[in-house]
Amino acid sequence: MSLPLPFAWLDGRLLPLAEARISPFDRGFLFGDGVYEVLPVYDGRAYRLDAHLERLDHSLRGIGMEPLLDRDGWIKVFGRLVHANGGGDQLLYLQLTRGVEAERNHVPRPGTPPTVFAFVAPLPVPPAEALERGSSAVTAADLRWARCDLKTTSLIGNVLLRWQAAQAGAGEAVLLRDGWLTEGSSSSAHVVVSGRLASPPQTHRILPGTTRGAIDEIAARVGIASEQRPVSETELRTADELILASAGAGIRAVTQLDGQQVGDGTPGPVFRRLYAGFLQTRFEFSTELPA
Ligand SMILES: Cc1ncc(COP(=O)(O)O)c(C=O)c1O
């Protein structure tokens, strides 16, 4: 994410980010005991809002926390935050932790109010060169825990994997578990084989990506055959196209994997059609956030 905009949301109020303070006894700080969401806002409208809120509640329930606000409640919070920071295109980060306790104990104390923190940053715009040339990735062993379907703030696995990619000069680590593609360290991964889009099945091993959901809908709409099925390492390495998707970075074509060309080394036809469809859905797949 780029540098944050000046106003943040913390525990029920809007305040200058520079004044936001959280106790070191917050369980998010001590244990990474919390969940988060990252959602794009186009012209003051939250893209795939319902998918994000559904996943937020899934993550909260998955770690034994209760959903906090309903849809209208979140729309009010997001609307106030986005408009306090000037509206337009932004990337919104929301984090809920299990809150602050007096002592450090693994077992959570019931009834502790959650810490709710949100900030926004300008939405990154992919450089034209990245769209024309594609990006690079390396493969890495998926060493994360067994509940990757929960978007928790315990991200050390993802951090190390992404760092590994950066050290190799690549933009993303594409993860393999026991010889099968799971996802990227911070993105969903899809391959194209003989014109068909294949996405690894939604299991506990991968995050239910909101952009992945958009890709599925766009593919159906523009007539790209798509399926959810396991993708082997061999298929990954010989695929015609490799496509990554995330709320923060949108849809990207990977044209170099482990230093080898993917397909003909340029963003392929399926990527181009999906990307064009994606740009067209920004209004339709989004929800207004009133001020
Ligand atoms: C591990 C992982 N998988 C997939 C995704 C894509 O999810 P979304 O499209 O909702 O951003 C992300 C996004 O950050 C991620 O961190």
The ligand as a Tripos MOL2 file, in Angstrom:
@<TRIPOS>MOLECULE
LIG
   16    16     1     0     0
SMALL
NO_CHARGES

@<TRIPOS>ATOM
      1 C1         -2.9210  -14.8530    0.5500 C.3       1 LIG1
      2 C2         -3.8790  -14.0930   -0.3070 C.ar      1 LIG1
      3 N1         -4.5970  -14.7520   -1.2180 N.ar      1 LIG1
      4 C3         -5.4630  -14.1170   -2.0320 C.ar      1 LIG1
      5 C4         -5.6220  -12.7450   -1.9500 C.ar      1 LIG1
      6 C5         -6.6050  -12.0610   -2.8560 C.3       1 LIG1
      7 O1         -7.7760  -11.7010   -2.1590 O.3       1 LIG1
      8 P1         -8.5700  -10.4010   -2.6010 P.3       1 LIG1
      9 O2         -8.8420  -10.5710   -4.0600 O.co2     1 LIG1
     10 O3         -9.8050  -10.4110   -1.7970 O.co2     1 LIG1
     11 O4         -7.6810   -9.2500   -2.3180 O.co2     1 LIG1
     12 C6         -4.9040  -12.0170   -1.0030 C.ar      1 LIG1
     13 C7         -5.0630  -10.5680   -0.8900 C.2       1 LIG1
     14 O5         -4.4050   -9.9000   -0.1440 O.2       1 LIG1
     15 C8         -4.0110  -12.7050   -0.1520 C.ar      1 LIG1
     16 O6         -3.2890  -12.0470    0.7800 O.3       1 LIG1
@<TRIPOS>BOND
     1     1     2 1
     2     2     3 ar
     3     2    15 ar
     4     3     4 ar
     5     4     5 ar
     6     5     6 1
     7     5    12 ar
     8     6     7 1
     9     7     8 1
    10     8     9 2
    11     8    10 1
    12     8    11 1
    13    12    13 1
    14    12    15 ar
    15    13    14 2
    16    15    16 1
@<TRIPOS>SUBSTRUCTURE
     1 LIG1         1 GROUP 0 **** ****
